[in-house]
């Protein structure tokens, strides 16, 4: 299905370029062949139909996609008209570092769509920078050296879109300095998450938004007044379920969740933090992802009184972030241990602020009951209610305790998890937090 659709599209592109070259060398009028797109289930045709892509942008997209499939696609067509070779600068194009064929530039599609017609060439320039493909980050123009024509830069197709068009599946971007975010998943379910009723009710607001916001944004009045994104702040002590909740939201709605690595984003150099973060936002737009900022007060902390140039640039950084999170069209979640660390300007922009509190004794009992492995239960006589009542622990801490005690049990070929190992593991968790056991 994908292969046949792409084959048909490339045949159409071949005919378009052939007609343009024929008109160029014979000084005649060029015409586009008739194009009929079928909704055949392919990713390429589906995208074109869904976005009502005009014929000009369809040709731009195919021109950018062609080298990913046929190395000498353009050279073979040109050779029909220049069998003895020779330079043909009007067609544009450059050579890459590894790819040995011609890579299309802005000048290439200007020639294909407009030849020497200035008005048409200007229209192509506009499409390459402000058209549907550019706005959805499907393609971009390579930056050229100062002084060179802007359209001499390569047309660059986003790698994830290339994969989607060719295989029907989107590749997961790799963590790197150019994309400082990691895809996070979980094998856990909603049943593993223990929250109080108030927190659960607030969480339902996010579930309702994800499920119904697209319908709301079709309203003629509200779509003009409401921005499409949703911003939530999760705050509370470590280990209370903030990250797990974010991953479960992604799992529930079949959305990828990306946790921003702040160590790769925050920079001491002026302007670098914004630049690093912009890479993530640009990649995430139109991708239907959930962005998750853990320990977000490192980025979204309170602004300071301006006493020197560093304070001024730090405040500019926060102002940039305020605008950027408002413009993000999807679900954006910030997590912080302390809400008081967050700048008030950010707090006003959240749709919901959800507190993940330390679990009470009843909630801790549920966490203890859910944590024991299926293959190794507690030894007879252990009163989980007593453990829940006596020791104030988070869900993450309880899992660490069971993990330690279960390993001890396995190492001894014991069928039970022993109370002595549980108490020792609790003592270790208390030491981490510099607390003492009574």
Secondary structure, DSSP 8 states (H G I E B T S, - for coil): -HHHHHHHHHHHHHHHHHHHHHHHHHT-------------S-HHHHHHHHTT--HHHHHHHHHHHHTTT-TTHHHHHHHHH-TT----GGG--EE-SS--SEE-BHHHHHHHHHTT-HHHHHHHHHHHHHSHHHHTTSEEE----TTS-GGGSBEEE-HHHHHHHHHSS------BTTB-EEE---S--GGG----HHHHHHHHHHHHHHHHHHHHTTSTTHHHHS-S-EEEEEESSTTSSHHHHHHHHHHHHT--EEEE-HHHH--SSTTHHHHHHHHHHHHHTTTT-EEEETTTHHHHB------SHHHHHHHHHHHHHHHHHHH--SEEEEEES-GGGB-HHHHTT-SEEEE-----HHHHHHHHHHHS-TT-EE-TT--HHHHHHH----HHHHHHHHHHHHHHHHHTT-SEE-HHHHHHHHHHHHHHTT----
